[in-house]
Amino acid sequence: AMRAYNAPLNQNINWSNPNSGNSGVITPIREGTQSATGAYCREYRQTIYVGGQSETAIGRACRNPDGTWTVVN
C-alpha cells in the first residue's frame, strides 16, 4: 500500500491478497492537503472487491516525520 501513497495522482494501483482472495484498486485523487499538525496528506479513492462485490471509499493518508504514512480515515 505504501506504493499507492507515493504514486502520481489518478494512477490506479492494483492490489490483491492471495490469502483472503480480496483485491482492489487505490487511486490517489488529491494531494497537498495538510493535517491539523501540518503534516502532508493525500486523499485517495479505494475500491475493494470482496466476494464479487465492490465497495468504494475515500480515504486520507498523512506522512509521518519518519517517512511512513498513517491512514487518517
All heavy atoms as TSV, in Angstrom:
chain	resi	resn	atom	element	x	y	z
A	1	ALA	N	N	0.826	-1.196	0.000
A	1	ALA	CA	C	0.000	0.000	0.000
A	1	ALA	C	C	0.869	1.259	0.000
A	1	ALA	O	O	0.431	2.293	-0.452
A	1	ALA	CB	C	-0.929	0.001	1.210
A	2	MET	N	N	2.081	1.154	0.501
A	2	MET	CA	C	2.964	2.329	0.510
A	2	MET	C	C	3.138	2.894	-0.900
A	2	MET	O	O	3.235	4.091	-1.089
A	2	MET	CB	C	4.358	1.963	1.040
A	2	MET	CG	C	4.435	1.810	2.536
A	2	MET	SD	S	4.015	3.354	3.363
A	2	MET	CE	C	3.136	2.748	4.767
A	3	ARG	N	N	3.178	1.997	-1.882
A	3	ARG	CA	C	3.323	2.423	-3.267
A	3	ARG	C	C	2.217	3.400	-3.647
A	3	ARG	O	O	2.435	4.372	-4.344
A	3	ARG	CB	C	3.198	1.200	-4.188
A	3	ARG	CG	C	4.423	0.927	-4.984
A	3	ARG	CD	C	4.305	-0.343	-5.802
A	3	ARG	NE	N	3.092	-1.090	-5.582
A	3	ARG	CZ	C	2.413	-1.733	-6.529
A	3	ARG	NH1	N	2.828	-1.694	-7.765
A	3	ARG	NH2	N	1.336	-2.419	-6.258
A	4	ALA	N	N	1.024	3.121	-3.168
A	4	ALA	CA	C	-0.128	3.936	-3.533
A	4	ALA	C	C	0.020	5.354	-3.003
A	4	ALA	O	O	-0.385	6.309	-3.644
A	4	ALA	CB	C	-1.400	3.311	-2.999
A	5	TYR	N	N	0.590	5.489	-1.820
A	5	TYR	CA	C	0.685	6.811	-1.214
A	5	TYR	C	C	1.682	7.683	-1.951
A	5	TYR	O	O	1.604	8.891	-1.884
A	5	TYR	CB	C	1.066	6.696	0.263
A	5	TYR	CG	C	0.076	5.873	1.062
A	5	TYR	CD1	C	0.505	5.001	2.044
A	5	TYR	CD2	C	-1.291	5.956	0.805
A	5	TYR	CE1	C	-0.410	4.239	2.768
A	5	TYR	CE2	C	-2.198	5.191	1.524
A	5	TYR	CZ	C	-1.752	4.338	2.504
A	5	TYR	OH	O	-2.641	3.579	3.215
A	6	ASN	N	N	2.629	7.069	-2.637
A	6	ASN	CA	C	3.636	7.843	-3.365
A	6	ASN	C	C	3.352	7.930	-4.861
A	6	ASN	O	O	4.069	8.603	-5.579
A	6	ASN	CB	C	5.023	7.225	-3.140
A	6	ASN	CG	C	5.447	7.345	-1.686
A	6	ASN	OD1	O	5.367	8.411	-1.096
A	6	ASN	ND2	N	5.877	6.244	-1.095
A	7	ALA	N	N	2.324	7.244	-5.326
A	7	ALA	CA	C	2.029	7.192	-6.759
A	7	ALA	C	C	1.544	8.544	-7.270
A	7	ALA	O	O	1.019	9.346	-6.518
A	7	ALA	CB	C	0.969	6.133	-7.035
A	8	PRO	N	N	1.712	8.783	-8.580
A	8	PRO	CA	C	1.180	10.023	-9.167
A	8	PRO	C	C	-0.336	10.081	-9.029
A	8	PRO	O	O	-0.987	9.039	-8.965
A	8	PRO	CB	C	1.570	9.905	-10.650
A	8	PRO	CG	C	2.664	8.903	-10.706
A	8	PRO	CD	C	2.422	7.961	-9.550
A	9	LEU	N	N	-0.883	11.272	-9.016
A	9	LEU	CA	C	-2.328	11.424	-8.928
A	9	LEU	C	C	-3.015	10.694	-10.078
A	9	LEU	O	O	-2.519	10.661	-11.199
A	9	LEU	CB	C	-2.720	12.908	-8.983
A	9	LEU	CG	C	-2.442	13.730	-7.730
A	9	LEU	CD1	C	-3.039	15.129	-7.909
A	9	LEU	CD2	C	-2.998	13.068	-6.487
A	10	ASN	N	N	-4.162	10.138	-9.780
A	10	ASN	CA	C	-5.028	9.465	-10.755
A	10	ASN	C	C	-4.405	8.220	-11.373
A	10	ASN	O	O	-4.898	7.713	-12.369
A	10	ASN	CB	C	-5.471	10.441	-11.857
A	10	ASN	CG	C	-6.228	11.616	-11.268
A	10	ASN	OD1	O	-7.107	11.448	-10.432
A	10	ASN	ND2	N	-5.856	12.817	-11.674
A	11	GLN	N	N	-3.319	7.732	-10.781
A	11	GLN	CA	C	-2.763	6.468	-11.266
A	11	GLN	C	C	-3.353	5.340	-10.435
A	11	GLN	O	O	-3.310	5.365	-9.207
A	11	GLN	CB	C	-1.240	6.446	-11.127
A	11	GLN	CG	C	-0.645	5.103	-11.562
A	11	GLN	CD	C	0.878	5.096	-11.452
A	11	GLN	OE1	O	1.536	6.067	-11.807
A	11	GLN	NE2	N	1.424	4.011	-10.964
A	12	ASN	N	N	-3.946	4.360	-11.125
A	12	ASN	CA	C	-4.552	3.238	-10.424
A	12	ASN	C	C	-3.480	2.255	-9.955
A	12	ASN	O	O	-2.646	1.828	-10.740
A	12	ASN	CB	C	-5.537	2.498	-11.337
A	12	ASN	CG	C	-6.760	3.346	-11.631
A	12	ASN	OD1	O	-7.102	4.257	-10.886
A	12	ASN	ND2	N	-7.422	3.047	-12.728
A	13	ILE	N	N	-3.513	1.912	-8.678
A	13	ILE	CA	C	-2.613	0.908	-8.126
A	13	ILE	C	C	-3.464	-0.307	-7.795
A	13	ILE	O	O	-4.341	-0.252	-6.934
A	13	ILE	CB	C	-1.934	1.415	-6.822
A	13	ILE	CG1	C	-1.260	2.763	-7.047
A	13	ILE	CG2	C	-0.969	0.369	-6.287
A	13	ILE	CD1	C	-0.066	2.733	-7.955
A	14	ASN	N	N	-3.240	-1.398	-8.512
A	14	ASN	CA	C	-3.999	-2.619	-8.259
A	14	ASN	C	C	-3.302	-3.461	-7.211
A	14	ASN	O	O	-2.076	-3.535	-7.179
A	14	ASN	CB	C	-4.127	-3.435	-9.555
A	14	ASN	CG	C	-4.919	-2.682	-10.608
A	14	ASN	OD1	O	-6.106	-2.456	-10.457
A	14	ASN	ND2	N	-4.237	-2.266	-11.656
A	15	TRP	N	N	-4.092	-4.090	-6.349
A	15	TRP	CA	C	-3.500	-4.977	-5.362
A	15	TRP	C	C	-4.398	-6.191	-5.204
A	15	TRP	O	O	-5.580	-6.168	-5.531
A	15	TRP	CB	C	-3.326	-4.273	-4.011
A	15	TRP	CG	C	-4.615	-3.799	-3.409
A	15	TRP	CD1	C	-5.201	-2.581	-3.597
A	15	TRP	CD2	C	-5.493	-4.531	-2.554
A	15	TRP	NE1	N	-6.377	-2.513	-2.900
A	15	TRP	CE2	C	-6.582	-3.696	-2.248
A	15	TRP	CE3	C	-5.466	-5.810	-2.013
A	15	TRP	CZ2	C	-7.634	-4.112	-1.431
A	15	TRP	CZ3	C	-6.511	-6.226	-1.195
A	15	TRP	CH2	C	-7.584	-5.375	-0.913
A	16	SER	N	N	-3.823	-7.264	-4.731
A	16	SER	CA	C	-4.635	-8.434	-4.422
A	16	SER	C	C	-3.997	-9.163	-3.246
A	16	SER	O	O	-2.789	-9.101	-3.040
A	16	SER	CB	C	-4.737	-9.371	-5.633
A	16	SER	OG	O	-3.460	-9.828	-5.999
A	17	ASN	N	N	-4.827	-9.807	-2.470
A	17	ASN	CA	C	-4.377	-10.557	-1.317
A	17	ASN	C	C	-4.695	-12.030	-1.547
A	17	ASN	O	O	-5.846	-12.437	-1.467
A	17	ASN	CB	C	-5.090	-10.050	-0.054
A	17	ASN	CG	C	-4.595	-10.749	1.197
A	17	ASN	OD1	O	-4.150	-11.883	1.160
A	17	ASN	ND2	N	-4.683	-10.055	2.309
A	18	PRO	N	N	-3.660	-12.819	-1.876
A	18	PRO	CA	C	-3.906	-14.229	-2.182
A	18	PRO	C	C	-4.460	-14.995	-0.985
A	18	PRO	O	O	-5.143	-15.994	-1.155
A	18	PRO	CB	C	-2.531	-14.762	-2.598
A	18	PRO	CG	C	-1.546	-13.735	-2.162
A	18	PRO	CD	C	-2.266	-12.433	-2.028
A	19	ASN	N	N	-4.202	-14.517	0.227
A	19	ASN	CA	C	-4.691	-15.216	1.413
A	19	ASN	C	C	-6.198	-15.090	1.566
A	19	ASN	O	O	-6.888	-16.048	1.869
A	19	ASN	CB	C	-3.994	-14.679	2.674
A	19	ASN	CG	C	-2.496	-14.942	2.633
A	19	ASN	OD1	O	-2.047	-15.949	2.117
A	19	ASN	ND2	N	-1.725	-14.012	3.160
A	20	SER	N	N	-6.712	-13.869	1.356
A	20	SER	CA	C	-8.148	-13.639	1.552
A	20	SER	C	C	-8.928	-13.769	0.252
A	20	SER	O	O	-10.134	-13.931	0.260
A	20	SER	CB	C	-8.377	-12.246	2.130
A	20	SER	OG	O	-7.983	-11.261	1.192
A	21	GLY	N	N	-8.207	-13.644	-0.894
A	21	GLY	CA	C	-8.891	-13.659	-2.177
A	21	GLY	C	C	-9.456	-12.295	-2.533
A	21	GLY	O	O	-10.072	-12.125	-3.574
A	22	ASN	N	N	-9.258	-11.305	-1.669
A	22	ASN	CA	C	-9.750	-9.955	-1.947
A	22	ASN	C	C	-8.775	-9.211	-2.848
A	22	ASN	O	O	-7.593	-9.517	-2.880
A	22	ASN	CB	C	-9.929	-9.169	-0.643
A	22	ASN	CG	C	-10.954	-9.806	0.275
A	22	ASN	OD1	O	-11.784	-10.602	-0.157
A	22	ASN	ND2	N	-10.893	-9.465	1.550
A	23	SER	N	N	-9.295	-8.240	-3.568
A	23	SER	CA	C	-8.443	-7.410	-4.407
A	23	SER	C	C	-9.037	-6.018	-4.443
A	23	SER	O	O	-10.125	-5.783	-3.917
A	23	SER	CB	C	-8.349	-7.980	-5.827
A	23	SER	OG	O	-9.628	-7.987	-6.433
A	24	GLY	N	N	-8.306	-5.101	-5.057
A	24	GLY	CA	C	-8.828	-3.747	-5.118
A	24	GLY	C	C	-7.965	-2.826	-5.931
A	24	GLY	O	O	-6.952	-3.223	-6.513
A	25	VAL	N	N	-8.400	-1.582	-5.981
A	25	VAL	CA	C	-7.698	-0.539	-6.705
A	25	VAL	C	C	-7.639	0.684	-5.800
A	25	VAL	O	O	-8.640	1.066	-5.203
A	25	VAL	CB	C	-8.435	-0.155	-8.013
A	25	VAL	CG1	C	-7.668	0.928	-8.758
A	25	VAL	CG2	C	-8.642	-1.375	-8.888
A	26	ILE	N	N	-6.454	1.272	-5.685
A	26	ILE	CA	C	-6.286	2.511	-4.939
A	26	ILE	C	C	-5.861	3.585	-5.929
A	26	ILE	O	O	-4.955	3.376	-6.729
A	26	ILE	CB	C	-5.215	2.367	-3.840
A	26	ILE	CG1	C	-5.630	1.285	-2.840
A	26	ILE	CG2	C	-4.979	3.696	-3.138
A	26	ILE	CD1	C	-4.573	0.991	-1.795
A	27	THR	N	N	-6.543	4.736	-5.900
A	27	THR	CA	C	-6.238	5.827	-6.818
A	27	THR	C	C	-6.063	7.119	-6.033
A	27	THR	O	O	-7.022	7.607	-5.438
A	27	THR	CB	C	-7.388	6.019	-7.831
A	27	THR	OG1	O	-7.725	4.759	-8.409
A	27	THR	CG2	C	-6.987	6.996	-8.923
A	28	PRO	N	N	-4.843	7.671	-5.994
A	28	PRO	CA	C	-4.680	8.977	-5.355
A	28	PRO	C	C	-5.459	10.028	-6.138
A	28	PRO	O	O	-5.360	10.081	-7.361
A	28	PRO	CB	C	-3.171	9.252	-5.448
A	28	PRO	CG	C	-2.541	7.923	-5.767
A	28	PRO	CD	C	-3.570	7.145	-6.513
A	29	ILE	N	N	-6.262	10.849	-5.454
A	29	ILE	CA	C	-7.088	11.816	-6.173
A	29	ILE	C	C	-6.795	13.265	-5.789
A	29	ILE	O	O	-7.186	14.179	-6.493
A	29	ILE	CB	C	-8.596	11.532	-5.967
A	29	ILE	CG1	C	-8.947	11.455	-4.479
A	29	ILE	CG2	C	-8.992	10.252	-6.691
A	29	ILE	CD1	C	-10.436	11.307	-4.204
A	30	ARG	N	N	-6.111	13.483	-4.686
A	30	ARG	CA	C	-5.830	14.854	-4.288
A	30	ARG	C	C	-4.623	14.839	-3.371
A	30	ARG	O	O	-4.498	13.960	-2.526
A	30	ARG	CB	C	-7.040	15.406	-3.530
A	30	ARG	CG	C	-6.994	16.890	-3.313
A	30	ARG	CD	C	-8.395	17.382	-2.939
A	30	ARG	NE	N	-8.301	18.695	-2.321
A	30	ARG	CZ	C	-8.645	18.944	-1.062
A	30	ARG	NH1	N	-9.113	17.996	-0.300
A	30	ARG	NH2	N	-8.509	20.152	-0.583
A	31	GLU	N	N	-3.733	15.794	-3.543
A	31	GLU	CA	C	-2.579	15.820	-2.664
A	31	GLU	C	C	-2.303	17.215	-2.165
A	31	GLU	O	O	-2.874	18.176	-2.649
A	31	GLU	CB	C	-1.343	15.226	-3.339
A	31	GLU	CG	C	-0.827	16.015	-4.507
A	31	GLU	CD	C	0.389	15.336	-5.127
A	31	GLU	OE1	O	1.088	14.610	-4.404
A	31	GLU	OE2	O	0.620	15.532	-6.313
A	32	GLY	N	N	-1.427	17.287	-1.168
A	32	GLY	CA	C	-1.007	18.576	-0.670
A	32	GLY	C	C	-1.888	19.134	0.430
A	32	GLY	O	O	-1.656	20.239	0.904
A	33	THR	N	N	-2.912	18.373	0.839
A	33	THR	CA	C	-3.706	18.849	1.962
A	33	THR	C	C	-2.885	18.675	3.231
A	33	THR	O	O	-1.978	17.854	3.284
A	33	THR	CB	C	-5.030	18.080	2.081
A	33	THR	OG1	O	-4.739	16.700	2.297
A	33	THR	CG2	C	-5.871	18.231	0.821
A	34	GLN	N	N	-3.201	19.443	4.234
A	34	GLN	CA	C	-2.440	19.357	5.475
A	34	GLN	C	C	-3.332	18.930	6.614
A	34	GLN	O	O	-4.502	19.300	6.677
A	34	GLN	CB	C	-1.807	20.714	5.816
A	34	GLN	CG	C	-0.630	21.045	4.918
A	34	GLN	CD	C	0.252	22.116	5.542
A	34	GLN	OE1	O	-0.202	22.949	6.303
A	34	GLN	NE2	N	1.531	22.087	5.211
A	35	SER	N	N	-2.746	18.148	7.514
A	35	SER	CA	C	-3.479	17.745	8.708
A	35	SER	C	C	-3.429	18.872	9.722
A	35	SER	O	O	-2.757	19.881	9.519
A	35	SER	CB	C	-2.852	16.488	9.304
A	35	SER	OG	O	-1.585	16.812	9.848
A	36	ALA	N	N	-4.108	18.690	10.830
A	36	ALA	CA	C	-4.139	19.701	11.888
A	36	ALA	C	C	-2.728	19.982	12.410
A	36	ALA	O	O	-2.440	21.082	12.869
A	36	ALA	CB	C	-5.041	19.234	13.018
A	37	THR	N	N	-1.851	18.993	12.323
A	37	THR	CA	C	-0.484	19.161	12.830
A	37	THR	C	C	0.459	19.679	11.755
A	37	THR	O	O	1.653	19.820	11.982
A	37	THR	CB	C	0.063	17.827	13.369
A	37	THR	OG1	O	0.042	16.864	12.307
A	37	THR	CG2	C	-0.767	17.323	14.526
A	38	GLY	N	N	-0.074	19.940	10.551
A	38	GLY	CA	C	0.754	20.478	9.484
A	38	GLY	C	C	1.440	19.417	8.644
A	38	GLY	O	O	2.280	19.725	7.809
A	39	ALA	N	N	1.072	18.158	8.849
A	39	ALA	CA	C	1.666	17.083	8.060
A	39	ALA	C	C	1.108	17.106	6.640
A	39	ALA	O	O	0.004	17.585	6.399
A	39	ALA	CB	C	1.380	15.723	8.708
A	40	TYR	N	N	1.891	16.579	5.700
A	40	TYR	CA	C	1.488	16.494	4.295
A	40	TYR	C	C	0.550	15.303	4.124
A	40	TYR	O	O	0.858	14.204	4.578
A	40	TYR	CB	C	2.736	16.327	3.441
A	40	TYR	CG	C	2.456	16.096	1.981
A	40	TYR	CD1	C	2.198	17.164	1.134
A	40	TYR	CD2	C	2.464	14.810	1.459
A	40	TYR	CE1	C	1.947	16.952	-0.210
A	40	TYR	CE2	C	2.215	14.593	0.112
A	40	TYR	CZ	C	1.950	15.666	-0.714
A	40	TYR	OH	O	1.701	15.447	-2.035
A	41	CYS	N	N	-0.594	15.521	3.495
A	41	CYS	CA	C	-1.584	14.451	3.345
A	41	CYS	C	C	-2.032	14.306	1.900
A	41	CYS	O	O	-1.909	15.231	1.106
A	41	CYS	CB	C	-2.814	14.738	4.210
A	41	CYS	SG	S	-2.448	14.987	5.946
A	42	ARG	N	N	-2.564	13.136	1.592
A	42	ARG	CA	C	-3.151	12.878	0.282
A	42	ARG	C	C	-4.496	12.205	0.477
A	42	ARG	O	O	-4.670	11.437	1.406
A	42	ARG	CB	C	-2.279	11.924	-0.542
A	42	ARG	CG	C	-0.873	12.390	-0.757
A	42	ARG	CD	C	-0.137	11.414	-1.643
A	42	ARG	NE	N	-0.291	11.824	-3.034
A	42	ARG	CZ	C	0.189	11.134	-4.058
A	42	ARG	NH1	N	0.819	10.017	-3.864
A	42	ARG	NH2	N	0.031	11.577	-5.285
A	43	GLU	N	N	-5.399	12.486	-0.434
A	43	GLU	CA	C	-6.670	11.773	-0.437
A	43	GLU	C	C	-6.643	10.761	-1.570
A	43	GLU	O	O	-6.033	10.990	-2.609
A	43	GLU	CB	C	-7.835	12.743	-0.648
A	43	GLU	CG	C	-8.090	13.612	0.564
A	43	GLU	CD	C	-9.209	14.613	0.322
A	43	GLU	OE1	O	-10.056	14.391	-0.568
A	43	GLU	OE2	O	-9.219	15.634	1.031
A	44	TYR	N	N	-7.302	9.641	-1.353
A	44	TYR	CA	C	-7.340	8.620	-2.384
A	44	TYR	C	C	-8.676	7.897	-2.357
A	44	TYR	O	O	-9.378	7.882	-1.346
A	44	TYR	CB	C	-6.191	7.620	-2.203
A	44	TYR	CG	C	-6.168	6.983	-0.827
A	44	TYR	CD1	C	-6.853	5.802	-0.574
A	44	TYR	CD2	C	-5.468	7.578	0.217
A	44	TYR	CE1	C	-6.850	5.244	0.682
A	44	TYR	CE2	C	-5.466	7.025	1.480
A	44	TYR	CZ	C	-6.163	5.841	1.704
A	44	TYR	OH	O	-6.173	5.303	2.963
A	45	ARG	N	N	-9.017	7.361	-3.513
A	45	ARG	CA	C	-10.230	6.548	-3.647
A	45	ARG	C	C	-9.803	5.092	-3.631
A	45	ARG	O	O	-8.877	4.710	-4.334
A	45	ARG	CB	C	-10.949	6.888	-4.957
A	45	ARG	CG	C	-12.297	6.190	-5.105
A	45	ARG	CD	C	-13.024	6.692	-6.335
A	45	ARG	NE	N	-12.255	6.450	-7.539
A	45	ARG	CZ	C	-11.791	7.397	-8.358
A	45	ARG	NH1	N	-11.999	8.661	-8.120
A	45	ARG	NH2	N	-11.112	7.074	-9.434
A	46	GLN	N	N	-10.471	4.298	-2.815
A	46	GLN	CA	C	-10.114	2.888	-2.723
A	46	GLN	C	C	-11.344	2.044	-3.033
A	46	GLN	O	O	-12.389	2.219	-2.423
A	46	GLN	CB	C	-9.617	2.580	-1.316
A	46	GLN	CG	C	-9.256	1.125	-1.112
A	46	GLN	CD	C	-8.404	0.930	0.140
A	46	GLN	OE1	O	-7.194	0.952	0.087
A	46	GLN	NE2	N	-9.054	0.731	1.266
A	47	THR	N	N	-11.207	1.183	-4.032
A	47	THR	CA	C	-12.279	0.256	-4.357
A	47	THR	C	C	-11.803	-1.138	-3.982
A	47	THR	O	O	-10.720	-1.558	-4.397
A	47	THR	CB	C	-12.636	0.305	-5.854
A	47	THR	OG1	O	-12.991	1.644	-6.185
A	47	THR	CG2	C	-13.786	-0.619	-6.190
A	48	ILE	N	N	-12.586	-1.840	-3.181
A	48	ILE	CA	C	-12.215	-3.180	-2.734
A	48	ILE	C	C	-13.256	-4.166	-3.245
A	48	ILE	O	O	-14.458	-3.914	-3.167
A	48	ILE	CB	C	-12.149	-3.243	-1.191
A	48	ILE	CG1	C	-11.143	-2.215	-0.671
A	48	ILE	CG2	C	-11.789	-4.647	-0.718
A	48	ILE	CD1	C	-11.113	-2.103	0.837
A	49	TYR	N	N	-12.774	-5.283	-3.777
A	49	TYR	CA	C	-13.661	-6.334	-4.261
A	49	TYR	C	C	-13.634	-7.491	-3.275
A	49	TYR	O	O	-12.591	-8.088	-3.038
A	49	TYR	CB	C	-13.224	-6.807	-5.643
A	49	TYR	CG	C	-13.217	-5.687	-6.653
A	49	TYR	CD1	C	-12.040	-4.993	-6.935
A	49	TYR	CD2	C	-14.385	-5.302	-7.307
A	49	TYR	CE1	C	-12.028	-3.943	-7.848
A	49	TYR	CE2	C	-14.385	-4.251	-8.218
A	49	TYR	CZ	C	-13.206	-3.582	-8.486
A	49	TYR	OH	O	-13.197	-2.545	-9.374
A	50	VAL	N	N	-14.789	-7.771	-2.676
A	50	VAL	CA	C	-14.906	-8.863	-1.718
A	50	VAL	C	C	-16.033	-9.771	-2.179
A	50	VAL	O	O	-17.179	-9.350	-2.260
A	50	VAL	CB	C	-15.207	-8.332	-0.295
A	50	VAL	CG1	C	-15.318	-9.481	0.685
A	50	VAL	CG2	C	-14.141	-7.344	0.141
A	51	GLY	N	N	-15.687	-10.999	-2.508
A	51	GLY	CA	C	-16.700	-11.956	-2.935
A	51	GLY	C	C	-17.518	-11.476	-4.115
A	51	GLY	O	O	-18.713	-11.708	-4.183
A	52	GLY	N	N	-16.852	-10.770	-5.038
A	52	GLY	CA	C	-17.539	-10.321	-6.241
A	52	GLY	C	C	-18.276	-8.996	-6.071
A	52	GLY	O	O	-18.772	-8.440	-7.037
A	53	GLN	N	N	-18.354	-8.497	-4.857
A	53	GLN	CA	C	-18.999	-7.209	-4.598
A	53	GLN	C	C	-17.935	-6.138	-4.457
A	53	GLN	O	O	-16.881	-6.385	-3.877
A	53	GLN	CB	C	-19.819	-7.272	-3.302
A	53	GLN	CG	C	-20.888	-8.349	-3.293
A	53	GLN	CD	C	-22.032	-8.020	-4.253
A	53	GLN	OE1	O	-22.535	-6.896	-4.276
A	53	GLN	NE2	N	-22.434	-8.996	-5.046
A	54	SER	N	N	-18.204	-4.954	-4.974
A	54	SER	CA	C	-17.217	-3.876	-4.836
A	54	SER	C	C	-17.713	-2.827	-3.846
A	54	SER	O	O	-18.907	-2.548	-3.768
A	54	SER	CB	C	-16.931	-3.229	-6.189
A	54	SER	OG	O	-18.022	-2.449	-6.598
A	55	GLU	N	N	-16.788	-2.306	-3.085
A	55	GLU	CA	C	-17.066	-1.220	-2.150
A	55	GLU	C	C	-16.060	-0.121	-2.420
A	55	GLU	O	O	-14.870	-0.385	-2.550
A	55	GLU	CB	C	-16.860	-1.678	-0.706
A	55	GLU	CG	C	-17.982	-2.490	-0.119
A	55	GLU	CD	C	-17.664	-2.898	1.320
A	55	GLU	OE1	O	-16.989	-2.115	2.028
A	55	GLU	OE2	O	-18.063	-3.987	1.713
A	56	THR	N	N	-16.529	1.119	-2.476
A	56	THR	CA	C	-15.631	2.241	-2.714
A	56	THR	C	C	-15.657	3.181	-1.517
A	56	THR	O	O	-16.715	3.455	-0.964
A	56	THR	CB	C	-16.030	3.005	-3.991
A	56	THR	OG1	O	-15.955	2.112	-5.093
A	56	THR	CG2	C	-15.100	4.181	-4.234
A	57	ALA	N	N	-14.483	3.631	-1.123
A	57	ALA	CA	C	-14.385	4.567	-0.010
A	57	ALA	C	C	-13.327	5.609	-0.339
A	57	ALA	O	O	-12.399	5.344	-1.094
A	57	ALA	CB	C	-14.013	3.836	1.270
A	58	ILE	N	N	-13.494	6.795	0.229
A	58	ILE	CA	C	-12.477	7.831	0.102
A	58	ILE	C	C	-11.668	7.822	1.397
A	58	ILE	O	O	-12.235	7.834	2.488
A	58	ILE	CB	C	-13.109	9.223	-0.097
A	58	ILE	CG1	C	-13.972	9.245	-1.361
A	58	ILE	CG2	C	-12.022	10.292	-0.158
A	58	ILE	CD1	C	-13.221	9.068	-2.653
A	59	GLY	N	N	-10.362	7.785	1.267
A	59	GLY	CA	C	-9.501	7.762	2.439
A	59	GLY	C	C	-8.514	8.906	2.400
A	59	GLY	O	O	-8.374	9.598	1.398
A	60	ARG	N	N	-7.825	9.087	3.508
A	60	ARG	CA	C	-6.814	10.126	3.588
A	60	ARG	C	C	-5.625	9.566	4.341
A	60	ARG	O	O	-5.789	8.908	5.366
A	60	ARG	CB	C	-7.391	11.323	4.333
A	60	ARG	CG	C	-6.562	12.562	4.231
A	60	ARG	CD	C	-7.453	13.759	4.560
A	60	ARG	NE	N	-6.618	14.910	4.873
A	60	ARG	CZ	C	-6.653	15.560	6.023
A	60	ARG	NH1	N	-7.477	15.198	6.977
A	60	ARG	NH2	N	-5.855	16.581	6.221
A	61	ALA	N	N	-4.443	9.802	3.819
A	61	ALA	CA	C	-3.224	9.346	4.477
A	61	ALA	C	C	-2.304	10.538	4.678
A	61	ALA	O	O	-2.205	11.396	3.809
A	61	ALA	CB	C	-2.524	8.275	3.640
A	62	CYS	N	N	-1.649	10.590	5.824
A	62	CYS	CA	C	-0.737	11.691	6.124
A	62	CYS	C	C	0.653	11.141	6.419
A	62	CYS	O	O	0.796	10.092	7.046
A	62	CYS	CB	C	-1.241	12.495	7.317
A	62	CYS	SG	S	-2.823	13.318	6.981
A	63	ARG	N	N	1.649	11.860	5.941
A	63	ARG	CA	C	3.033	11.401	6.082
A	63	ARG	C	C	3.566	11.751	7.469
A	63	ARG	O	O	3.409	12.860	7.950
A	63	ARG	CB	C	3.910	12.030	4.999
A	63	ARG	CG	C	5.261	11.370	4.895
A	63	ARG	CD	C	5.925	11.686	3.573
A	63	ARG	NE	N	5.933	13.114	3.283
A	63	ARG	CZ	C	6.040	13.608	2.066
A	63	ARG	NH1	N	6.122	12.825	1.022
A	63	ARG	NH2	N	6.053	14.908	1.877
A	64	ASN	N	N	4.197	10.775	8.081
A	64	ASN	CA	C	4.832	10.975	9.382
A	64	ASN	C	C	6.232	11.526	9.184
A	64	ASN	O	O	6.816	11.402	8.112
A	64	ASN	CB	C	4.910	9.647	10.138
A	64	ASN	CG	C	3.535	9.054	10.352
A	64	ASN	OD1	O	2.621	9.724	10.800
A	64	ASN	ND2	N	3.372	7.793	10.012
A	65	PRO	N	N	6.805	12.130	10.230
A	65	PRO	CA	C	8.162	12.678	10.124
A	65	PRO	C	C	9.191	11.641	9.675
A	65	PRO	O	O	10.165	11.994	9.007
A	65	PRO	CB	C	8.465	13.162	11.546
A	65	PRO	CG	C	7.123	13.448	12.140
A	65	PRO	CD	C	6.188	12.442	11.528
A	66	ASP	N	N	8.956	10.366	9.993
A	66	ASP	CA	C	9.942	9.336	9.602
A	66	ASP	C	C	9.715	8.802	8.199
A	66	ASP	O	O	10.390	7.874	7.771
A	66	ASP	CB	C	9.950	8.192	10.621
A	66	ASP	CG	C	8.623	7.440	10.661
A	66	ASP	OD1	O	7.710	7.780	9.879
A	66	ASP	OD2	O	8.514	6.508	11.462
A	67	GLY	N	N	8.746	9.372	7.466
A	67	GLY	CA	C	8.532	8.970	6.081
A	67	GLY	C	C	7.475	7.904	5.898
A	67	GLY	O	O	7.086	7.590	4.788
A	68	THR	N	N	6.988	7.299	6.994
A	68	THR	CA	C	5.895	6.341	6.876
A	68	THR	C	C	4.593	7.111	6.745
A	68	THR	O	O	4.541	8.327	6.926
A	68	THR	CB	C	5.838	5.406	8.101
A	68	THR	OG1	O	5.624	6.212	9.263
A	68	THR	CG2	C	7.121	4.606	8.249
A	69	TRP	N	N	3.514	6.395	6.424
A	69	TRP	CA	C	2.216	7.030	6.229
A	69	TRP	C	C	1.209	6.482	7.233
A	69	TRP	O	O	1.240	5.307	7.571
A	69	TRP	CB	C	1.692	6.785	4.818
A	69	TRP	CG	C	2.494	7.489	3.760
A	69	TRP	CD1	C	3.684	7.092	3.240
A	69	TRP	CD2	C	2.155	8.708	3.118
A	69	TRP	NE1	N	4.103	7.995	2.297
A	69	TRP	CE2	C	3.183	8.994	2.192
A	69	TRP	CE3	C	1.073	9.587	3.208
A	69	TRP	CZ2	C	3.173	10.120	1.382
A	69	TRP	CZ3	C	1.052	10.705	2.394
A	69	TRP	CH2	C	2.092	10.968	1.491
A	70	THR	N	N	0.310	7.342	7.678
A	70	THR	CA	C	-0.775	6.918	8.555
A	70	THR	C	C	-2.089	7.222	7.866
A	70	THR	O	O	-2.299	8.343	7.403
A	70	THR	CB	C	-0.720	7.674	9.905
A	70	THR	OG1	O	0.524	7.389	10.529
A	70	THR	CG2	C	-1.868	7.232	10.818
A	71	VAL	N	N	-2.961	6.209	7.793
A	71	VAL	CA	C	-4.292	6.427	7.228
A	71	VAL	C	C	-5.127	7.145	8.282
A	71	VAL	O	O	-5.253	6.670	9.416
A	71	VAL	CB	C	-4.946	5.091	6.826
A	71	VAL	CG1	C	-6.376	5.309	6.367
A	71	VAL	CG2	C	-4.115	4.426	5.734
A	72	VAL	N	N	-5.653	8.297	7.901
A	72	VAL	CA	C	-6.372	9.127	8.858
A	72	VAL	C	C	-7.838	8.722	8.937
A	72	VAL	O	O	-8.428	8.678	10.004
A	72	VAL	CB	C	-6.252	10.620	8.485
A	72	VAL	CG1	C	-7.014	11.476	9.474
A	72	VAL	CG2	C	-4.779	11.018	8.452
A	73	ASN	N	N	-8.445	8.445	7.781
A	73	ASN	CA	C	-9.836	7.996	7.800
A	73	ASN	C	C	-10.160	7.237	6.522
A	73	ASN	O	O	-9.429	7.322	5.573
A	73	ASN	CB	C	-10.814	9.162	7.961
A	73	ASN	CG	C	-10.567	10.269	6.953
A	73	ASN	OD1	O	-9.813	10.099	5.988
A	73	ASN	ND2	N	-11.200	11.406	7.152
